[in-house]
Amino acid sequence: MPFVHITTWPAKDEGDMLRLHEDITYAVHKNTGAPLDKISVVISEIQPSRWSDAGIPGDDKDFPVKSRRKSYEE
């Protein structure tokens, strides 16, 4: 029984979440052959302030640039 857990920032559109559930379920079914009623998908939404990339919190106004740094000197 496949169990998929996705962690992401909050969705802006509930329809996006519904499509994500469907697409993930389809991919797991297609690639594993698992019956649809045995595939579980959980999507956890994390506030940007509780998420960081490269040590930069997601709510930092310059997150898209700063979070791509490769060293602390950048």
Steps between C-alpha positions, in 0.01 A plus 500: 500500500686814381492797735627828356565803721564835330606808698449836334417863561129582531312485171341811360227300331319197637464373143880476481498264799226284349695468174820421690326217689368359173831533313701336780249217529513446124883496495520247783236279341664518156848424629421240767173345389357556847119507507361853527319422826830399660688824418502763775623855445549756777594860430634699796516875460780682681502875552790667314643630830544136610683395181847596380733426211870574541414632848272773362142496633230478236340826611819701436418759231813395304443126544501416125855638464655445845379140527713406198827597667779243497706643790464729799716758327236573237 
